[in-house]
Amino acid sequence: MKVVVVDYGLGNLHSVVKALTHVGADVCVSEDPAIVRTAERLVLPGVGAFADGMRGLRERKLVEALLEMATTER
């Protein structure tokens, strides 16, 4: 299974990638909206500072891609 971990400038990406790899996922870390749109599965690493997280998503133009993925059946 191809899993894209969304890099929006926050979150502990290394730990997330390590955990997903440990359970057998094919993991890719990306901030590219085109890659996000084609993912089989997405992981948006958690962060305690939500405003900072949203800022990172907007700066990387990822909000629209994430909304598309959330409303598409896969």
Distance bins in CASP14 RR format, pairs under 12 A and 6 or more apart:
PFRMAT RR
TARGET T0000
AUTHOR 0000-0000-0000
RMODE 2
METHOD distances of the structure
MODEL  1
1 20 0 0 0 0 1 0 0 0 0 0 0
1 21 0 0 0 0 0 1 0 0 0 0 0
1 23 0 0 0 0 1 0 0 0 0 0 0
1 24 1 0 0 1 0 0 0 0 0 0 0
1 25 1 0 1 0 0 0 0 0 0 0 0
1 26 1 0 0 1 0 0 0 0 0 0 0
1 27 0 0 0 0 1 0 0 0 0 0 0
1 28 0 0 0 0 0 1 0 0 0 0 0
1 39 0 0 0 0 0 1 0 0 0 0 0
1 40 1 0 1 0 0 0 0 0 0 0 0
1 41 1 0 0 1 0 0 0 0 0 0 0
1 42 0 0 0 0 0 1 0 0 0 0 0
1 43 0 0 0 0 0 1 0 0 0 0 0
1 74 0 0 0 0 0 1 0 0 0 0 0
2 20 0 0 0 0 0 1 0 0 0 0 0
2 24 0 0 0 0 0 1 0 0 0 0 0
2 25 1 0 0 1 0 0 0 0 0 0 0
2 26 1 0 1 0 0 0 0 0 0 0 0
2 27 0 0 0 0 1 0 0 0 0 0 0
2 28 1 0 0 1 0 0 0 0 0 0 0
2 30 0 0 0 0 0 1 0 0 0 0 0
2 35 0 0 0 0 1 0 0 0 0 0 0
2 36 0 0 0 0 0 1 0 0 0 0 0
2 38 0 0 0 0 1 0 0 0 0 0 0
2 39 1 0 0 1 0 0 0 0 0 0 0
2 40 1 0 1 0 0 0 0 0 0 0 0
2 41 1 0 0 1 0 0 0 0 0 0 0
2 42 0 0 0 0 0 1 0 0 0 0 0
2 43 0 0 0 0 0 1 0 0 0 0 0
2 74 0 0 0 0 0 1 0 0 0 0 0
3 16 0 0 0 0 1 0 0 0 0 0 0
3 17 0 0 0 0 1 0 0 0 0 0 0
3 19 0 0 0 0 0 1 0 0 0 0 0
3 20 1 0 1 0 0 0 0 0 0 0 0
3 21 0 0 0 0 1 0 0 0 0 0 0
3 23 0 0 0 0 1 0 0 0 0 0 0
3 24 0 0 0 0 1 0 0 0 0 0 0
3 25 1 0 1 0 0 0 0 0 0 0 0
3 26 1 0 0 1 0 0 0 0 0 0 0
3 27 1 0 1 0 0 0 0 0 0 0 0
3 28 1 0 0 1 0 0 0 0 0 0 0
3 29 0 0 0 0 1 0 0 0 0 0 0
3 30 0 0 0 0 0 1 0 0 0 0 0
3 35 0 0 0 0 0 1 0 0 0 0 0
3 36 0 0 0 0 0 1 0 0 0 0 0
3 39 1 0 0 1 0 0 0 0 0 0 0
3 40 1 0 0 1 0 0 0 0 0 0 0
3 41 1 0 1 0 0 0 0 0 0 0 0
3 42 1 0 0 1 0 0 0 0 0 0 0
3 43 1 0 0 1 0 0 0 0 0 0 0
3 44 0 0 0 0 0 1 0 0 0 0 0
3 45 0 0 0 0 0 1 0 0 0 0 0
4 13 0 0 0 0 0 1 0 0 0 0 0
4 16 0 0 0 0 0 1 0 0 0 0 0
4 17 0 0 0 0 0 1 0 0 0 0 0
4 20 0 0 0 0 0 1 0 0 0 0 0
4 25 0 0 0 0 0 1 0 0 0 0 0
4 26 0 0 0 0 1 0 0 0 0 0 0
4 27 1 0 0 1 0 0 0 0 0 0 0
4 28 1 0 1 0 0 0 0 0 0 0 0
4 29 1 0 0 1 0 0 0 0 0 0 0
4 30 1 0 1 0 0 0 0 0 0 0 0
4 31 0 0 0 0 0 1 0 0 0 0 0
4 32 0 0 0 0 1 0 0 0 0 0 0
4 33 0 0 0 0 0 1 0 0 0 0 0
4 34 0 0 0 0 0 1 0 0 0 0 0
4 35 1 0 1 0 0 0 0 0 0 0 0
4 36 1 0 1 0 0 0 0 0 0 0 0
4 37 0 0 0 0 1 0 0 0 0 0 0
4 38 0 0 0 0 1 0 0 0 0 0 0
4 39 1 1 0 0 0 0 0 0 0 0 0
4 40 0 0 0 0 1 0 0 0 0 0 0
4 41 1 0 0 1 0 0 0 0 0 0 0
4 42 1 0 1 0 0 0 0 0 0 0 0
4 43 1 0 0 1 0 0 0 0 0 0 0
4 44 0 0 0 0 1 0 0 0 0 0 0
4 45 0 0 0 0 0 1 0 0 0 0 0
4 62 0 0 0 0 0 1 0 0 0 0 0
4 65 0 0 0 0 0 1 0 0 0 0 0
4 66 0 0 0 0 0 1 0 0 0 0 0
4 69 0 0 0 0 1 0 0 0 0 0 0
5 11 0 0 0 0 1 0 0 0 0 0 0
5 12 0 0 0 0 0 1 0 0 0 0 0
5 13 1 0 0 1 0 0 0 0 0 0 0
5 14 0 0 0 0 1 0 0 0 0 0 0
5 15 0 0 0 0 0 1 0 0 0 0 0
5 16 1 0 1 0 0 0 0 0 0 0 0
5 17 1 0 1 0 0 0 0 0 0 0 0
5 18 0 0 0 0 0 1 0 0 0 0 0
5 19 0 0 0 0 0 1 0 0 0 0 0
5 20 1 0 0 1 0 0 0 0 0 0 0
5 21 0 0 0 0 0 1 0 0 0 0 0
5 25 0 0 0 0 1 0 0 0 0 0 0
5 26 0 0 0 0 0 1 0 0 0 0 0
5 27 1 0 0 1 0 0 0 0 0 0 0
5 28 1 0 0 1 0 0 0 0 0 0 0
5 29 1 0 1 0 0 0 0 0 0 0 0
5 30 1 0 0 1 0 0 0 0 0 0 0
5 31 0 0 0 0 0 1 0 0 0 0 0
5 35 0 0 0 0 0 1 0 0 0 0 0
5 36 0 0 0 0 0 1 0 0 0 0 0
5 39 0 0 0 0 1 0 0 0 0 0 0
5 41 0 0 0 0 1 0 0 0 0 0 0
5 42 1 0 0 1 0 0 0 0 0 0 0
5 43 1 0 1 0 0 0 0 0 0 0 0
5 44 0 0 0 0 1 0 0 0 0 0 0
5 45 1 0 0 1 0 0 0 0 0 0 0
5 46 0 0 0 0 0 1 0 0 0 0 0
6 13 0 0 0 0 1 0 0 0 0 0 0
6 16 0 0 0 0 1 0 0 0 0 0 0
6 17 0 0 0 0 0 1 0 0 0 0 0
6 27 0 0 0 0 0 1 0 0 0 0 0
6 28 0 0 0 0 0 1 0 0 0 0 0
6 29 0 0 0 0 1 0 0 0 0 0 0
6 30 1 0 0 1 0 0 0 0 0 0 0
6 31 1 0 0 1 0 0 0 0 0 0 0
6 32 0 0 0 0 1 0 0 0 0 0 0
6 33 0 0 0 0 1 0 0 0 0 0 0
6 35 0 0 0 0 1 0 0 0 0 0 0
6 36 1 0 0 1 0 0 0 0 0 0 0
6 37 0 0 0 0 0 1 0 0 0 0 0
6 39 0 0 0 0 1 0 0 0 0 0 0
6 41 0 0 0 0 0 1 0 0 0 0 0
6 42 1 0 0 1 0 0 0 0 0 0 0
6 43 1 0 0 1 0 0 0 0 0 0 0
6 44 1 0 1 0 0 0 0 0 0 0 0
6 45 1 0 0 1 0 0 0 0 0 0 0
6 46 0 0 0 0 0 1 0 0 0 0 0
6 47 0 0 0 0 0 1 0 0 0 0 0
6 53 0 0 0 0 0 1 0 0 0 0 0
6 56 0 0 0 0 0 1 0 0 0 0 0
6 57 1 0 0 1 0 0 0 0 0 0 0
6 60 0 0 0 0 1 0 0 0 0 0 0
6 61 0 0 0 0 0 1 0 0 0 0 0
6 62 1 0 0 1 0 0 0 0 0 0 0
6 63 0 0 0 0 0 1 0 0 0 0 0
6 65 0 0 0 0 1 0 0 0 0 0 0
6 66 1 0 0 1 0 0 0 0 0 0 0
6 69 0 0 0 0 1 0 0 0 0 0 0
7 13 1 0 0 1 0 0 0 0 0 0 0
7 14 0 0 0 0 0 1 0 0 0 0 0
7 16 0 0 0 0 0 1 0 0 0 0 0
7 17 0 0 0 0 0 1 0 0 0 0 0
7 27 0 0 0 0 0 1 0 0 0 0 0
7 28 0 0 0 0 1 0 0 0 0 0 0
7 29 1 0 1 0 0 0 0 0 0 0 0
7 30 1 0 0 1 0 0 0 0 0 0 0
7 31 1 0 1 0 0 0 0 0 0 0 0
7 32 0 0 0 0 1 0 0 0 0 0 0
7 33 0 0 0 0 0 1 0 0 0 0 0
7 35 0 0 0 0 0 1 0 0 0 0 0
7 36 0 0 0 0 1 0 0 0 0 0 0
7 42 0 0 0 0 0 1 0 0 0 0 0
7 43 0 0 0 0 0 1 0 0 0 0 0
7 44 0 0 0 0 0 1 0 0 0 0 0
7 45 0 0 0 0 1 0 0 0 0 0 0
7 47 0 0 0 0 0 1 0 0 0 0 0
7 53 0 0 0 0 0 1 0 0 0 0 0
7 56 0 0 0 0 1 0 0 0 0 0 0
7 57 0 0 0 0 0 1 0 0 0 0 0
7 59 0 0 0 0 0 1 0 0 0 0 0
7 60 1 0 0 1 0 0 0 0 0 0 0
7 62 0 0 0 0 1 0 0 0 0 0 0
8 29 0 0 0 0 0 1 0 0 0 0 0
8 30 0 0 0 0 0 1 0 0 0 0 0
8 31 1 0 0 1 0 0 0 0 0 0 0
8 32 0 0 0 0 0 1 0 0 0 0 0
8 33 0 0 0 0 0 1 0 0 0 0 0
8 36 0 0 0 0 0 1 0 0 0 0 0
8 42 0 0 0 0 0 1 0 0 0 0 0
8 43 0 0 0 0 0 1 0 0 0 0 0
8 44 1 0 0 1 0 0 0 0 0 0 0
8 45 0 0 0 0 1 0 0 0 0 0 0
8 46 0 0 0 0 1 0 0 0 0 0 0
8 47 0 0 0 0 1 0 0 0 0 0 0
8 49 0 0 0 0 0 1 0 0 0 0 0
8 50 0 0 0 0 0 1 0 0 0 0 0
8 52 0 0 0 0 1 0 0 0 0 0 0
8 53 1 0 1 0 0 0 0 0 0 0 0
8 54 0 0 0 0 1 0 0 0 0 0 0
8 55 0 0 0 0 1 0 0 0 0 0 0
8 56 1 0 1 0 0 0 0 0 0 0 0
8 57 1 0 1 0 0 0 0 0 0 0 0
8 58 0 0 0 0 1 0 0 0 0 0 0
8 59 1 0 0 1 0 0 0 0 0 0 0
8 60 1 0 1 0 0 0 0 0 0 0 0
8 61 0 0 0 0 0 1 0 0 0 0 0
8 62 1 0 0 1 0 0 0 0 0 0 0
8 63 0 0 0 0 1 0 0 0 0 0 0
8 65 0 0 0 0 0 1 0 0 0 0 0
8 66 0 0 0 0 1 0 0 0 0 0 0
9 29 0 0 0 0 0 1 0 0 0 0 0
9 30 0 0 0 0 0 1 0 0 0 0 0
9 31 1 0 0 1 0 0 0 0 0 0 0
9 44 0 0 0 0 0 1 0 0 0 0 0
9 45 0 0 0 0 1 0 0 0 0 0 0
9 46 0 0 0 0 0 1 0 0 0 0 0
9 47 0 0 0 0 1 0 0 0 0 0 0
9 49 0 0 0 0 0 1 0 0 0 0 0
9 52 0 0 0 0 1 0 0 0 0 0 0
9 53 1 0 0 1 0 0 0 0 0 0 0
9 54 0 0 0 0 0 1 0 0 0 0 0
9 55 0 0 0 0 1 0 0 0 0 0 0
9 56 1 0 1 0 0 0 0 0 0 0 0
9 57 0 0 0 0 1 0 0 0 0 0 0
9 58 0 0 0 0 0 1 0 0 0 0 0
9 59 0 0 0 0 1 0 0 0 0 0 0
9 60 1 0 0 1 0 0 0 0 0 0 0
9 62 0 0 0 0 0 1 0 0 0 0 0
10 16 0 0 0 0 0 1 0 0 0 0 0
10 31 0 0 0 0 0 1 0 0 0 0 0
10 44 0 0 0 0 0 1 0 0 0 0 0
10 45 1 0 0 1 0 0 0 0 0 0 0
10 46 1 0 0 1 0 0 0 0 0 0 0
10 47 1 0 1 0 0 0 0 0 0 0 0
10 48 0 0 0 0 1 0 0 0 0 0 0
10 49 1 0 0 1 0 0 0 0 0 0 0
10 50 0 0 0 0 1 0 0 0 0 0 0
10 51 0 0 0 0 0 1 0 0 0 0 0
10 52 1 0 1 0 0 0 0 0 0 0 0
10 53 1 0 1 0 0 0 0 0 0 0 0
10 54 0 0 0 0 1 0 0 0 0 0 0
10 55 0 0 0 0 1 0 0 0 0 0 0
10 56 1 0 0 1 0 0 0 0 0 0 0
10 57 0 0 0 0 1 0 0 0 0 0 0
10 59 0 0 0 0 0 1 0 0 0 0 0
10 60 0 0 0 0 0 1 0 0 0 0 0
11 17 0 0 0 0 0 1 0 0 0 0 0
11 29 0 0 0 0 0 1 0 0 0 0 0
11 43 0 0 0 0 0 1 0 0 0 0 0
11 44 0 0 0 0 1 0 0 0 0 0 0
11 45 1 0 1 0 0 0 0 0 0 0 0
11 46 1 0 1 0 0 0 0 0 0 0 0
11 47 1 0 1 0 0 0 0 0 0 0 0
11 48 0 0 0 0 1 0 0 0 0 0 0
11 49 0 0 0 0 1 0 0 0 0 0 0
11 50 0 0 0 0 0 1 0 0 0 0 0
11 52 0 0 0 0 1 0 0 0 0 0 0
11 53 0 0 0 0 1 0 0 0 0 0 0
11 56 0 0 0 0 0 1 0 0 0 0 0
12 18 0 0 0 0 1 0 0 0 0 0 0
12 19 0 0 0 0 0 1 0 0 0 0 0
12 29 0 0 0 0 0 1 0 0 0 0 0
12 43 0 0 0 0 0 1 0 0 0 0 0
12 45 1 0 0 1 0 0 0 0 0 0 0
12 46 0 0 0 0 1 0 0 0 0 0 0
12 47 0 0 0 0 1 0 0 0 0 0 0
12 48 0 0 0 0 0 1 0 0 0 0 0
13 19 0 0 0 0 0 1 0 0 0 0 0
13 20 0 0 0 0 0 1 0 0 0 0 0
13 21 0 0 0 0 0 1 0 0 0 0 0
13 27 0 0 0 0 1 0 0 0 0 0 0
13 28 0 0 0 0 0 1 0 0 0 0 0
13 29 1 0 1 0 0 0 0 0 0 0 0
13 30 0 0 0 0 0 1 0 0 0 0 0
13 31 0 0 0 0 0 1 0 0 0 0 0
13 43 0 0 0 0 1 0 0 0 0 0 0
13 44 0 0 0 0 0 1 0 0 0 0 0
13 45 1 0 0 1 0 0 0 0 0 0 0
13 46 0 0 0 0 0 1 0 0 0 0 0
13 47 0 0 0 0 0 1 0 0 0 0 0
14 20 0 0 0 0 0 1 0 0 0 0 0
14 21 0 0 0 0 0 1 0 0 0 0 0
14 27 0 0 0 0 0 1 0 0 0 0 0
14 29 0 0 0 0 1 0 0 0 0 0 0
14 45 0 0 0 0 0 1 0 0 0 0 0
15 21 0 0 0 0 0 1 0 0 0 0 0
15 22 0 0 0 0 0 1 0 0 0 0 0
15 27 0 0 0 0 0 1 0 0 0 0 0
15 43 0 0 0 0 0 1 0 0 0 0 0
15 45 0 0 0 0 1 0 0 0 0 0 0
15 46 0 0 0 0 0 1 0 0 0 0 0
16 22 0 0 0 0 0 1 0 0 0 0 0
16 23 0 0 0 0 0 1 0 0 0 0 0
16 25 0 0 0 0 0 1 0 0 0 0 0
16 27 0 0 0 0 1 0 0 0 0 0 0
16 28 0 0 0 0 0 1 0 0 0 0 0
16 29 0 0 0 0 1 0 0 0 0 0 0
16 42 0 0 0 0 0 1 0 0 0 0 0
16 43 1 0 0 1 0 0 0 0 0 0 0
16 44 0 0 0 0 1 0 0 0 0 0 0
16 45 1 0 1 0 0 0 0 0 0 0 0
16 46 0 0 0 0 1 0 0 0 0 0 0
16 47 0 0 0 0 0 1 0 0 0 0 0
17 23 0 0 0 0 0 1 0 0 0 0 0
17 24 0 0 0 0 0 1 0 0 0 0 0
17 25 0 0 0 0 1 0 0 0 0 0 0
17 26 0 0 0 0 0 1 0 0 0 0 0
17 27 1 0 1 0 0 0 0 0 0 0 0
17 28 0 0 0 0 1 0 0 0 0 0 0
17 29 1 0 0 1 0 0 0 0 0 0 0
17 30 0 0 0 0 0 1 0 0 0 0 0
17 43 0 0 0 0 1 0 0 0 0 0 0
17 45 0 0 0 0 1 0 0 0 0 0 0
18 24 0 0 0 0 0 1 0 0 0 0 0
18 25 0 0 0 0 0 1 0 0 0 0 0
18 27 0 0 0 0 1 0 0 0 0 0 0
18 29 0 0 0 0 0 1 0 0 0 0 0
19 25 0 0 0 0 1 0 0 0 0 0 0
19 27 0 0 0 0 1 0 0 0 0 0 0
19 43 0 0 0 0 1 0 0 0 0 0 0
19 45 0 0 0 0 0 1 0 0 0 0 0
20 26 0 0 0 0 1 0 0 0 0 0 0
20 27 1 0 1 0 0 0 0 0 0 0 0
20 28 0 0 0 0 0 1 0 0 0 0 0
20 29 0 0 0 0 0 1 0 0 0 0 0
20 41 0 0 0 0 1 0 0 0 0 0 0
20 42 0 0 0 0 0 1 0 0 0 0 0
20 43 1 0 0 1 0 0 0 0 0 0 0
20 45 0 0 0 0 0 1 0 0 0 0 0
21 27 1 0 1 0 0 0 0 0 0 0 0
21 28 0 0 0 0 0 1 0 0 0 0 0
21 29 0 0 0 0 0 1 0 0 0 0 0
21 43 0 0 0 0 0 1 0 0 0 0 0
23 41 0 0 0 0 0 1 0 0 0 0 0
23 43 0 0 0 0 0 1 0 0 0 0 0
25 39 0 0 0 0 0 1 0 0 0 0 0
25 40 0 0 0 0 1 0 0 0 0 0 0
25 41 1 0 0 1 0 0 0 0 0 0 0
25 42 0 0 0 0 0 1 0 0 0 0 0
25 43 0 0 0 0 1 0 0 0 0 0 0
26 39 0 0 0 0 0 1 0 0 0 0 0
26 40 0 0 0 0 1 0 0 0 0 0 0
26 41 0 0 0 0 1 0 0 0 0 0 0
27 39 0 0 0 0 0 1 0 0 0 0 0
27 40 0 0 0 0 0 1 0 0 0 0 0
27 41 0 0 0 0 1 0 0 0 0 0 0
27 42 0 0 0 0 0 1 0 0 0 0 0
27 43 0 0 0 0 1 0 0 0 0 0 0
27 45 0 0 0 0 0 1 0 0 0 0 0
28 35 1 0 0 1 0 0 0 0 0 0 0
28 36 0 0 0 0 1 0 0 0 0 0 0
28 38 0 0 0 0 0 1 0 0 0 0 0
28 39 1 0 0 1 0 0 0 0 0 0 0
28 40 0 0 0 0 0 1 0 0 0 0 0
28 41 0 0 0 0 0 1 0 0 0 0 0
28 42 0 0 0 0 0 1 0 0 0 0 0
28 43 0 0 0 0 0 1 0 0 0 0 0
29 35 0 0 0 0 1 0 0 0 0 0 0
29 36 0 0 0 0 0 1 0 0 0 0 0
29 39 0 0 0 0 0 1 0 0 0 0 0
29 42 0 0 0 0 0 1 0 0 0 0 0
29 43 0 0 0 0 1 0 0 0 0 0 0
29 44 0 0 0 0 0 1 0 0 0 0 0
29 45 0 0 0 0 1 0 0 0 0 0 0
30 36 1 0 0 1 0 0 0 0 0 0 0
30 37 0 0 0 0 0 1 0 0 0 0 0
30 38 0 0 0 0 1 0 0 0 0 0 0
30 39 0 0 0 0 1 0 0 0 0 0 0
30 42 0 0 0 0 1 0 0 0 0 0 0
30 43 0 0 0 0 0 1 0 0 0 0 0
30 44 0 0 0 0 0 1 0 0 0 0 0
30 60 0 0 0 0 1 0 0 0 0 0 0
30 62 0 0 0 0 1 0 0 0 0 0 0
30 65 0 0 0 0 0 1 0 0 0 0 0
31 44 0 0 0 0 0 1 0 0 0 0 0
31 56 0 0 0 0 1 0 0 0 0 0 0
31 57 0 0 0 0 1 0 0 0 0 0 0
31 58 0 0 0 0 0 1 0 0 0 0 0
31 59 0 0 0 0 1 0 0 0 0 0 0
31 60 1 0 1 0 0 0 0 0 0 0 0
31 61 0 0 0 0 1 0 0 0 0 0 0
31 62 1 0 0 1 0 0 0 0 0 0 0
31 65 0 0 0 0 0 1 0 0 0 0 0
31 66 0 0 0 0 0 1 0 0 0 0 0
32 38 0 0 0 0 1 0 0 0 0 0 0
32 39 0 0 0 0 0 1 0 0 0 0 0
32 60 0 0 0 0 1 0 0 0 0 0 0
32 61 0 0 0 0 1 0 0 0 0 0 0
32 62 0 0 0 0 1 0 0 0 0 0 0
32 65 0 0 0 0 1 0 0 0 0 0 0
33 39 0 0 0 0 0 1 0 0 0 0 0
33 42 0 0 0 0 0 1 0 0 0 0 0
33 57 0 0 0 0 0 1 0 0 0 0 0
33 58 0 0 0 0 0 1 0 0 0 0 0
33 59 0 0 0 0 0 1 0 0 0 0 0
33 60 1 0 0 1 0 0 0 0 0 0 0
33 61 1 0 1 0 0 0 0 0 0 0 0
33 62 1 0 1 0 0 0 0 0 0 0 0
33 63 0 0 0 0 1 0 0 0 0 0 0
33 64 1 0 0 1 0 0 0 0 0 0 0
33 65 1 1 0 0 0 0 0 0 0 0 0
33 66 0 0 0 0 1 0 0 0 0 0 0
33 67 0 0 0 0 0 1 0 0 0 0 0
33 68 0 0 0 0 1 0 0 0 0 0 0
33 69 0 0 0 0 0 1 0 0 0 0 0
34 60 0 0 0 0 0 1 0 0 0 0 0
34 61 0 0 0 0 0 1 0 0 0 0 0
34 62 0 0 0 0 0 1 0 0 0 0 0
34 64 0 0 0 0 0 1 0 0 0 0 0
34 65 1 0 0 1 0 0 0 0 0 0 0
34 68 0 0 0 0 0 1 0 0 0 0 0
34 69 0 0 0 0 0 1 0 0 0 0 0
35 42 0 0 0 0 0 1 0 0 0 0 0
35 60 0 0 0 0 0 1 0 0 0 0 0
35 62 0 0 0 0 0 1 0 0 0 0 0
35 65 0 0 0 0 1 0 0 0 0 0 0
35 69 0 0 0 0 0 1 0 0 0 0 0
36 42 1 0 0 1 0 0 0 0 0 0 0
36 43 0 0 0 0 0 1 0 0 0 0 0
36 44 0 0 0 0 1 0 0 0 0 0 0
36 57 0 0 0 0 0 1 0 0 0 0 0
36 60 0 0 0 0 1 0 0 0 0 0 0
36 61 0 0 0 0 1 0 0 0 0 0 0
36 62 1 0 0 1 0 0 0 0 0 0 0
36 63 0 0 0 0 0 1 0 0 0 0 0
36 64 0 0 0 0 1 0 0 0 0 0 0
36 65 1 0 1 0 0 0 0 0 0 0 0
36 66 1 0 0 1 0 0 0 0 0 0 0
36 67 0 0 0 0 0 1 0 0 0 0 0
36 68 0 0 0 0 1 0 0 0 0 0 0
36 69 1 0 0 1 0 0 0 0 0 0 0
36 70 0 0 0 0 0 1 0 0 0 0 0
36 72 0 0 0 0 0 1 0 0 0 0 0
37 61 0 0 0 0 0 1 0 0 0 0 0
37 62 0 0 0 0 1 0 0 0 0 0 0
37 64 0 0 0 0 1 0 0 0 0 0 0
37 65 1 0 1 0 0 0 0 0 0 0 0
37 66 0 0 0 0 1 0 0 0 0 0 0
37 67 0 0 0 0 0 1 0 0 0 0 0
37 68 1 0 0 1 0 0 0 0 0 0 0
37 69 1 0 0 1 0 0 0 0 0 0 0
37 70 0 0 0 0 0 1 0 0 0 0 0
37 71 0 0 0 0 0 1 0 0 0 0 0
37 72 0 0 0 0 1 0 0 0 0 0 0
37 74 0 0 0 0 0 1 0 0 0 0 0
38 65 0 0 0 0 1 0 0 0 0 0 0
38 68 0 0 0 0 0 1 0 0 0 0 0
38 69 0 0 0 0 1 0 0 0 0 0 0
38 72 0 0 0 0 0 1 0 0 0 0 0
38 74 0 0 0 0 0 1 0 0 0 0 0
39 62 0 0 0 0 0 1 0 0 0 0 0
39 65 0 0 0 0 1 0 0 0 0 0 0
39 66 0 0 0 0 0 1 0 0 0 0 0
39 68 0 0 0 0 0 1 0 0 0 0 0
39 69 1 0 0 1 0 0 0 0 0 0 0
39 70 0 0 0 0 0 1 0 0 0 0 0
39 72 0 0 0 0 0 1 0 0 0 0 0
39 74 0 0 0 0 1 0 0 0 0 0 0
40 69 0 0 0 0 0 1 0 0 0 0 0
40 72 0 0 0 0 0 1 0 0 0 0 0
40 74 1 0 0 1 0 0 0 0 0 0 0
41 69 0 0 0 0 1 0 0 0 0 0 0
41 74 1 0 0 1 0 0 0 0 0 0 0
42 62 0 0 0 0 0 1 0 0 0 0 0
42 65 0 0 0 0 1 0 0 0 0 0 0
42 66 1 0 0 1 0 0 0 0 0 0 0
42 67 0 0 0 0 0 1 0 0 0 0 0
42 68 0 0 0 0 0 1 0 0 0 0 0
42 69 1 0 1 0 0 0 0 0 0 0 0
42 70 0 0 0 0 1 0 0 0 0 0 0
42 72 0 0 0 0 0 1 0 0 0 0 0
42 74 0 0 0 0 1 0 0 0 0 0 0
43 66 0 0 0 0 0 1 0 0 0 0 0
43 69 0 0 0 0 0 1 0 0 0 0 0
44 50 0 0 0 0 0 1 0 0 0 0 0
44 53 0 0 0 0 1 0 0 0 0 0 0
44 54 0 0 0 0 0 1 0 0 0 0 0
44 56 0 0 0 0 0 1 0 0 0 0 0
44 57 0 0 0 0 1 0 0 0 0 0 0
44 62 0 0 0 0 1 0 0 0 0 0 0
44 63 0 0 0 0 0 1 0 0 0 0 0
44 65 0 0 0 0 0 1 0 0 0 0 0
44 66 1 0 0 1 0 0 0 0 0 0 0
44 67 0 0 0 0 0 1 0 0 0 0 0
44 69 0 0 0 0 1 0 0 0 0 0 0
44 70 0 0 0 0 1 0 0 0 0 0 0
45 53 0 0 0 0 1 0 0 0 0 0 0
45 57 0 0 0 0 0 1 0 0 0 0 0
46 52 0 0 0 0 0 1 0 0 0 0 0
46 53 0 0 0 0 1 0 0 0 0 0 0
46 57 0 0 0 0 0 1 0 0 0 0 0
47 53 1 0 1 0 0 0 0 0 0 0 0
47 54 0 0 0 0 1 0 0 0 0 0 0
47 55 0 0 0 0 0 1 0 0 0 0 0
47 56 0 0 0 0 1 0 0 0 0 0 0
47 57 0 0 0 0 0 1 0 0 0 0 0
48 54 0 0 0 0 0 1 0 0 0 0 0
49 55 0 0 0 0 1 0 0 0 0 0 0
49 56 0 0 0 0 0 1 0 0 0 0 0
50 56 0 0 0 0 0 1 0 0 0 0 0
50 57 0 0 0 0 0 1 0 0 0 0 0
51 57 0 0 0 0 0 1 0 0 0 0 0
51 58 0 0 0 0 0 1 0 0 0 0 0
52 58 0 0 0 0 0 1 0 0 0 0 0
52 59 0 0 0 0 0 1 0 0 0 0 0
53 59 0 0 0 0 1 0 0 0 0 0 0
53 60 0 0 0 0 0 1 0 0 0 0 0
53 62 0 0 0 0 0 1 0 0 0 0 0
53 63 0 0 0 0 0 1 0 0 0 0 0
53 66 0 0 0 0 0 1 0 0 0 0 0
54 60 0 0 0 0 0 1 0 0 0 0 0
54 62 0 0 0 0 0 1 0 0 0 0 0
54 63 1 0 0 1 0 0 0 0 0 0 0
54 66 0 0 0 0 0 1 0 0 0 0 0
55 62 0 0 0 0 0 1 0 0 0 0 0
55 63 0 0 0 0 0 1 0 0 0 0 0
56 62 1 0 0 1 0 0 0 0 0 0 0
56 63 0 0 0 0 1 0 0 0 0 0 0
56 66 0 0 0 0 0 1 0 0 0 0 0
57 63 1 0 1 0 0 0 0 0 0 0 0
57 64 0 0 0 0 1 0 0 0 0 0 0
57 65 0 0 0 0 1 0 0 0 0 0 0
57 66 1 0 0 1 0 0 0 0 0 0 0
57 67 0 0 0 0 0 1 0 0 0 0 0
58 64 0 0 0 0 1 0 0 0 0 0 0
58 65 0 0 0 0 0 1 0 0 0 0 0
58 66 0 0 0 0 0 1 0 0 0 0 0
60 66 0 0 0 0 0 1 0 0 0 0 0
61 67 0 0 0 0 0 1 0 0 0 0 0
62 68 0 0 0 0 0 1 0 0 0 0 0
62 69 0 0 0 0 1 0 0 0 0 0 0
62 70 0 0 0 0 0 1 0 0 0 0 0
63 69 0 0 0 0 0 1 0 0 0 0 0
63 70 0 0 0 0 0 1 0 0 0 0 0
64 70 0 0 0 0 0 1 0 0 0 0 0
64 71 0 0 0 0 0 1 0 0 0 0 0
65 71 0 0 0 0 0 1 0 0 0 0 0
65 72 0 0 0 0 0 1 0 0 0 0 0
66 72 0 0 0 0 0 1 0 0 0 0 0
68 74 0 0 0 0 0 1 0 0 0 0 0
END
